[in-house]
């Protein structure tokens, strides 16, 4: 096997849950090879570096081997190497920590735990001595 479609490979190595989701990510310009957004039908080769944007992080993967058959998670390291930079993981960690502040639209009301964190955060400000007119 010399070449495989990018959407099949992304699905096979478990970066996306379904091939449809992988294909949609390509169509939306979230899959990049060599600073160029690729279409789902783009063929990849061994050695390609694939960048996948899953906001707020951009993951980078090096293709070690090709496959178009979905596999178990234990076999994935034989087919790809994660070369994502550490600063992207720091960005992900910061996003997890501040998850209740940047709330996605449609995620519903805050949970009881999130409400407590919000109350702790707002209680730390002294609104009585705050200059509102600047």
LOGU-630032 format. One record per residue (C-alpha): residue in three letters; residue number from 1; x, y, z. Coordinates in Angstrom, 3 decimals, padded with zeros to 6 digits, m for minus. Layout:
! residues N
+------+------+----------+----------+----------+
| resn | resi |       xx |       yy |       zz |
+------+------+----------+----------+----------+
|  ala |  NUM |        X |        Y |        Z |
...
+------+------+----------+----------+----------+
END
This chain:
! residues 134
+------+------+----------+----------+----------+
| resn | resi |       xx |       yy |       zz |
+------+------+----------+----------+----------+
|  unk |    1 |  000.000 |  000.000 |  000.000 |
|  unk |    2 |  001.711 |  003.216 | m001.200 |
|  unk |    3 | m001.049 |  005.757 | m000.564 |
|  unk |    4 | m004.229 |  006.039 |  001.509 |
|  unk |    5 | m006.948 |  008.689 |  001.606 |
|  unk |    6 | m006.459 |  011.110 |  004.492 |
|  unk |    7 | m010.013 |  010.706 |  005.813 |
|  unk |    8 | m009.677 |  006.894 |  005.942 |
|  unk |    9 | m006.319 |  007.088 |  007.690 |
|  unk |   10 | m007.491 |  009.631 |  010.301 |
|  unk |   11 | m010.442 |  007.370 |  011.081 |
|  unk |   12 | m008.344 |  004.181 |  011.098 |
|  unk |   13 | m005.793 |  005.527 |  013.595 |
|  unk |   14 | m008.584 |  006.759 |  015.853 |
|  unk |   15 | m008.016 |  010.517 |  015.590 |
|  unk |   16 | m011.695 |  010.869 |  014.679 |
|  unk |   17 | m014.561 |  008.684 |  015.857 |
|  unk |   18 | m016.162 |  008.233 |  012.425 |
|  unk |   19 | m014.991 |  008.616 |  008.865 |
|  unk |   20 | m017.752 |  011.160 |  008.297 |
|  unk |   21 | m016.367 |  013.366 |  011.081 |
|  unk |   22 | m012.850 |  013.009 |  009.602 |
|  unk |   23 | m014.172 |  013.981 |  006.184 |
|  unk |   24 | m016.025 |  017.010 |  007.614 |
|  unk |   25 | m012.865 |  018.174 |  009.395 |
|  unk |   26 | m011.009 |  018.068 |  006.080 |
|  unk |   27 | m013.778 |  019.999 |  004.326 |
|  unk |   28 | m013.724 |  022.682 |  007.039 |
|  unk |   29 | m009.966 |  023.166 |  006.624 |
|  unk |   30 | m008.991 |  021.665 |  009.977 |
|  unk |   31 | m006.611 |  019.077 |  008.496 |
|  unk |   32 | m003.355 |  020.514 |  007.166 |
|  unk |   33 | m000.368 |  018.956 |  005.395 |
|  unk |   34 |  002.559 |  021.233 |  004.611 |
|  unk |   35 |  000.710 |  024.483 |  005.442 |
|  unk |   36 | m002.103 |  023.573 |  003.013 |
|  unk |   37 | m005.620 |  022.544 |  004.024 |
|  unk |   38 | m006.436 |  019.223 |  002.368 |
|  unk |   39 | m009.566 |  017.639 |  000.951 |
|  unk |   40 | m010.792 |  014.265 |  002.244 |
|  unk |   41 | m009.677 |  012.548 | m000.966 |
|  unk |   42 | m006.040 |  013.646 | m000.597 |
|  unk |   43 | m003.643 |  010.691 | m000.523 |
|  unk |   44 | m000.958 |  010.557 |  002.150 |
|  unk |   45 |  002.389 |  008.778 |  002.249 |
|  unk |   46 |  004.701 |  007.480 |  004.964 |
|  unk |   47 |  006.638 |  010.365 |  006.496 |
|  unk |   48 |  003.956 |  013.049 |  006.036 |
|  unk |   49 |  003.303 |  015.388 |  008.972 |
|  unk |   50 | m000.417 |  015.948 |  009.462 |
|  unk |   51 | m001.756 |  018.809 |  011.577 |
|  unk |   52 | m005.286 |  018.464 |  012.942 |
|  unk |   53 | m006.964 |  021.512 |  014.494 |
|  unk |   54 | m009.323 |  020.613 |  017.300 |
|  unk |   55 | m009.855 |  024.053 |  018.824 |
|  unk |   56 | m008.119 |  025.371 |  020.833 |
|  unk |   57 | m005.264 |  022.935 |  020.084 |
|  unk |   58 | m003.482 |  021.918 |  016.870 |
|  unk |   59 | m002.251 |  018.325 |  017.082 |
|  unk |   60 |  000.599 |  017.113 |  014.843 |
|  unk |   61 |  001.096 |  013.503 |  013.763 |
|  unk |   62 |  003.833 |  011.831 |  011.720 |
|  unk |   63 |  002.695 |  008.988 |  009.456 |
|  unk |   64 |  004.768 |  005.859 |  010.192 |
|  unk |   65 |  002.687 |  003.353 |  008.234 |
|  unk |   66 | m000.471 |  003.321 |  006.129 |
|  unk |   67 | m003.780 |  001.592 |  006.779 |
|  unk |   68 | m007.413 |  002.005 |  005.852 |
|  unk |   69 | m008.761 | m000.495 |  008.399 |
|  unk |   70 | m009.761 |  000.693 |  011.873 |
|  unk |   71 | m007.675 | m000.842 |  014.634 |
|  unk |   72 | m007.511 | m001.184 |  018.375 |
|  unk |   73 | m005.893 |  001.621 |  020.338 |
|  unk |   74 | m002.916 | m000.590 |  021.259 |
|  unk |   75 | m001.831 | m000.844 |  017.598 |
|  unk |   76 | m002.028 |  002.889 |  016.814 |
|  unk |   77 |  001.634 |  003.711 |  017.786 |
|  unk |   78 |  002.828 |  001.442 |  014.933 |
|  unk |   79 |  001.055 |  003.689 |  012.405 |
|  unk |   80 |  001.610 |  007.217 |  013.751 |
|  unk |   81 |  003.808 |  009.253 |  016.057 |
|  unk |   82 |  002.420 |  012.183 |  018.004 |
|  unk |   83 |  004.747 |  015.146 |  017.384 |
|  unk |   84 |  002.534 |  017.827 |  018.925 |
|  unk |   85 |  004.549 |  020.624 |  020.535 |
|  unk |   86 |  004.414 |  020.963 |  024.339 |
|  unk |   87 |  003.011 |  024.509 |  024.153 |
|  unk |   88 | m000.145 |  023.093 |  022.541 |
|  unk |   89 | m000.613 |  020.767 |  025.533 |
|  unk |   90 | m000.124 |  023.724 |  027.883 |
|  unk |   91 | m002.865 |  025.530 |  025.979 |
|  unk |   92 | m005.122 |  022.493 |  026.395 |
|  unk |   93 | m004.367 |  022.340 |  030.129 |
|  unk |   94 | m005.140 |  026.045 |  030.537 |
|  unk |   95 | m008.419 |  025.521 |  028.727 |
|  unk |   96 | m009.341 |  022.644 |  031.068 |
|  unk |   97 | m008.548 |  024.746 |  034.140 |
|  unk |   98 | m010.605 |  027.709 |  032.965 |
|  unk |   99 | m013.385 |  025.583 |  031.502 |
|  unk |  100 | m016.184 |  027.223 |  033.462 |
|  unk |  101 | m015.202 |  030.748 |  032.370 |
|  unk |  102 | m015.245 |  030.127 |  028.604 |
|  unk |  103 | m018.544 |  028.285 |  028.391 |
|  unk |  104 | m019.579 |  026.925 |  025.002 |
|  unk |  105 | m022.971 |  027.983 |  023.728 |
|  unk |  106 | m025.576 |  025.263 |  024.152 |
|  unk |  107 | m023.809 |  023.362 |  026.926 |
|  unk |  108 | m026.585 |  024.121 |  029.384 |
|  unk |  109 | m026.525 |  025.528 |  032.852 |
|  unk |  110 | m023.454 |  025.299 |  035.084 |
|  unk |  111 | m023.256 |  022.251 |  037.319 |
|  unk |  112 | m023.297 |  022.610 |  041.081 |
|  unk |  113 | m019.497 |  022.331 |  041.191 |
|  unk |  114 | m019.084 |  024.968 |  038.454 |
|  unk |  115 | m021.487 |  027.287 |  040.284 |
|  unk |  116 | m019.423 |  026.986 |  043.476 |
|  unk |  117 | m016.250 |  027.836 |  041.546 |
|  unk |  118 | m017.959 |  030.859 |  039.990 |
|  unk |  119 | m019.132 |  032.046 |  043.397 |
|  unk |  120 | m015.638 |  031.631 |  044.867 |
|  unk |  121 | m014.209 |  033.588 |  041.958 |
|  unk |  122 | m016.695 |  036.450 |  042.188 |
|  unk |  123 | m016.478 |  036.604 |  046.001 |
|  unk |  124 | m012.770 |  037.417 |  045.704 |
|  unk |  125 | m013.629 |  040.830 |  044.141 |
|  unk |  126 | m014.624 |  043.844 |  046.216 |
|  unk |  127 | m017.348 |  045.379 |  044.063 |
|  unk |  128 | m018.207 |  048.076 |  046.655 |
|  unk |  129 | m014.861 |  049.841 |  046.187 |
|  unk |  130 | m014.701 |  049.296 |  042.441 |
|  unk |  131 | m014.592 |  052.407 |  040.253 |
|  unk |  132 | m017.265 |  051.734 |  037.602 |
|  unk |  133 | m016.827 |  054.990 |  035.696 |
|  unk |  134 | m013.475 |  055.067 |  033.972 |
+------+------+----------+----------+----------+
END
